[in-house]
Amino acid sequence: MPEQLEERVAHLEAEVALLKNKVENDLSPKPWWEKIAGTFSDNSAYDEAMRLGREYRKSLRLSSTEPSEEI
């Protein structure tokens, strides 16, 4: 049993080392947002989500400009 545990820990340590190496050596000059730009192009669900978001923000602006009812 201890040998299996040691083997598993050694495997996990190797995996962590690989991941750390990837993160530390990612010297890509592009910011993350440029790497994903265009991911949702021609995606009707994304377009609909953006439209609904605009409508919601517009409704908030309209309700904040209406006179408040004070008693």
DRENSE-848129 format. One record per residue: residue in three letters; chain; y, z negated, x of N, C-alpha, C in turn. Coordinates in steps of 0.001 Angstrom, whole numbers, plus 500000, padded with zeros to 6 digits. Last residue first. Layout:
N
('Ala', 'A', (Y, Z, X), (Y, Z, X), (Y, Z, X))
...
! end
This chain:
71
('Ile', 'A', (560071, 502178, 456311), (560333, 501445, 455072), (561362, 500379, 455333))
('Glu', 'A', (559928, 505451, 457568), (560195, 504041, 457807), (560561, 503374, 456499))
('Glu', 'A', (558144, 508045, 458499), (558513, 507380, 457252), (558699, 505895, 457521))
('Ser', 'A', (559467, 510287, 460950), (558561, 509205, 460553), (559084, 508542, 459278))
('Pro', 'A', (559665, 513815, 460941), (560340, 512524, 460816), (559353, 511451, 460348))
('Glu', 'A', (557690, 515607, 463334), (558010, 515317, 461930), (558704, 513957, 461844))
('Thr', 'A', (556887, 515720, 465899), (558259, 516161, 465630), (558663, 515923, 464178))
('Ser', 'A', (554260, 514976, 465929), (555204, 514087, 466625), (556652, 514494, 466367))
('Ser', 'A', (552994, 517017, 464603), (553054, 515718, 463931), (554031, 514767, 464631))
('Leu', 'A', (553264, 519087, 466492), (553888, 519209, 465179), (554024, 517854, 464500))
('Arg', 'A', (551710, 518118, 468603), (553145, 518365, 468800), (553864, 518421, 467466))
('Leu', 'A', (549194, 518058, 467399), (549793, 516807, 467887), (551297, 516962, 468078))
('Ser', 'A', (548771, 520739, 466898), (548868, 519828, 465753), (549479, 518490, 466176))
('Lys', 'A', (548578, 521654, 469526), (549694, 522106, 468691), (549869, 521167, 467507))
('Arg', 'A', (546171, 520491, 470283), (547403, 520082, 470968), (548634, 520484, 470158))
('Tyr', 'A', (544466, 521903, 468487), (544580, 520441, 468427), (545877, 519968, 469085))
('Glu', 'A', (544779, 524560, 469338), (545136, 524172, 467964), (545344, 522666, 467857))
('Arg', 'A', (543769, 524322, 471946), (545168, 524709, 471724), (545631, 524297, 470330))
('Gly', 'A', (541085, 523666, 471341), (541923, 522749, 472103), (543402, 523043, 471921))
('Leu', 'A', (540252, 526000, 470061), (540295, 524741, 469309), (541158, 523700, 470024))
('Arg', 'A', (540416, 527761, 472236), (541226, 527989, 471034), (541362, 526697, 470234))
('Met', 'A', (538501, 526674, 473949), (539896, 526731, 474381), (540816, 526921, 473186))
('Ala', 'A', (536197, 527054, 472396), (536600, 525700, 472783), (538065, 525669, 473213))
('Glu', 'A', (536142, 529861, 472302), (536324, 529091, 471065), (536784, 527666, 471382))
('Asp', 'A', (535626, 530423, 474996), (536856, 530924, 474356), (537162, 530138, 473087))
('Tyr', 'A', (533098, 529246, 475221), (534220, 528726, 476006), (535545, 529155, 475379))
('Ala', 'A', (531653, 530917, 473509), (531707, 529477, 473228), (532876, 528837, 473981))
('Ser', 'A', (531867, 533438, 474731), (532520, 533205, 473440), (532620, 531717, 473098))
('Asn', 'A', (532602, 534400, 477812), (531741, 533418, 477144), (532435, 533019, 475847))
('Asp', 'A', (533977, 535916, 479725), (533189, 536586, 478681), (532201, 535650, 477999))
('Ser', 'A', (533785, 533407, 482213), (534371, 534658, 481731), (533408, 535329, 480754))
('Phe', 'A', (533084, 530993, 483308), (532991, 531132, 481855), (533592, 532439, 481339))
('Thr', 'A', (533536, 531298, 486019), (532200, 530935, 485556), (532027, 531200, 484071))
('Gly', 'A', (536038, 531666, 486996), (535367, 532812, 486417), (533979, 532523, 485881))
('Ala', 'A', (535785, 529288, 489565), (536669, 530143, 488764), (535894, 531364, 488271))
('Ile', 'A', (534366, 527756, 491284), (533820, 527905, 489936), (534680, 528796, 489042))
('Lys', 'A', (535846, 527861, 493624), (534437, 528243, 493688), (533856, 528474, 492295))
('Glu', 'A', (538230, 526790, 492902), (538185, 528228, 493153), (536742, 528722, 493220))
('Trp', 'A', (537584, 524142, 492725), (537950, 524824, 491493), (537987, 526338, 491684))
('Trp', 'A', (537078, 523358, 495369), (535974, 523419, 494406), (536329, 524232, 493177))
('Pro', 'A', (538828, 525480, 497733), (538704, 524261, 496925), (537611, 524449, 495869))
('Lys', 'A', (537632, 527097, 500639), (537956, 527200, 499220), (537845, 525846, 498539))
('Pro', 'A', (536710, 526740, 503192), (538161, 526646, 502986), (538560, 526696, 501513))
('Ser', 'A', (533943, 524721, 503894), (534446, 525852, 503134), (535942, 525702, 502895))
('Leu', 'A', (532459, 523014, 505329), (533825, 523243, 505785), (534446, 524444, 505082))
('Asp', 'A', (530142, 520967, 505037), (530713, 521939, 504113), (532190, 522105, 504447))
('Asn', 'A', (529077, 518956, 506529), (529268, 520251, 507178), (529795, 521324, 506243))
('Glu', 'A', (528801, 516779, 504847), (529687, 516657, 506006), (529996, 518007, 506643))
('Val', 'A', (526930, 517747, 502985), (528265, 517334, 502553), (529231, 517327, 503729))
('Lys', 'A', (524663, 518239, 504599), (525255, 519298, 503789), (526690, 518967, 503413))
('Asn', 'A', (524203, 515686, 505639), (524529, 516776, 506544), (525176, 517928, 505782))
('Lys', 'A', (523496, 514313, 503341), (524707, 513914, 504067), (525156, 515042, 504993))
('Leu', 'A', (521076, 515650, 502752), (522206, 515721, 501826), (523513, 515356, 502516))
('Leu', 'A', (519518, 514914, 505000), (519793, 516325, 504703), (521009, 516470, 503794))
('Ala', 'A', (519465, 512131, 504678), (520063, 512711, 505877), (520406, 514172, 505656))
('Val', 'A', (518049, 511951, 502283), (519440, 511478, 502335), (520149, 512071, 503551))
('Glu', 'A', (515550, 512905, 503171), (516294, 513614, 502128), (517771, 513223, 502150))
('Ala', 'A', (514868, 510900, 504999), (515020, 512280, 505467), (515828, 513097, 504458))
('Glu', 'A', (514651, 508726, 503279), (515658, 508707, 504343), (515912, 510108, 504877))
('Leu', 'A', (512463, 509535, 501736), (513782, 509382, 501119), (514893, 509372, 502160))
('His', 'A', (510446, 509455, 503707), (510759, 510709, 503013), (512155, 510642, 502386))
('Ala', 'A', (510483, 506735, 504331), (510783, 507719, 505377), (511163, 509062, 504750))
('Val', 'A', (509679, 505697, 501868), (511011, 505362, 502389), (511411, 506372, 503465))
('Arg', 'A', (507062, 506719, 501750), (508047, 507089, 500732), (509469, 506825, 501221))
('Glu', 'A', (505925, 505425, 503951), (505952, 506881, 503892), (507010, 507364, 502897))
('Glu', 'A', (506124, 502773, 503184), (506826, 503224, 504390), (506972, 504740, 504402))
('Leu', 'A', (504413, 502863, 500968), (505818, 502515, 500797), (506639, 502982, 501989))
('Gln', 'A', (502003, 503460, 502190), (502549, 504380, 501199), (504043, 504133, 501001))
('Glu', 'A', (501693, 501190, 503756), (501819, 502490, 504414), (502429, 503516, 503456))
('Pro', 'A', (501388, 499140, 501872), (502604, 499169, 502697), (502805, 500517, 503396))
('Met', 'A', (498791, 500000, 500819), (500000, 500000, 500000), (501269, 500000, 500860))
! end
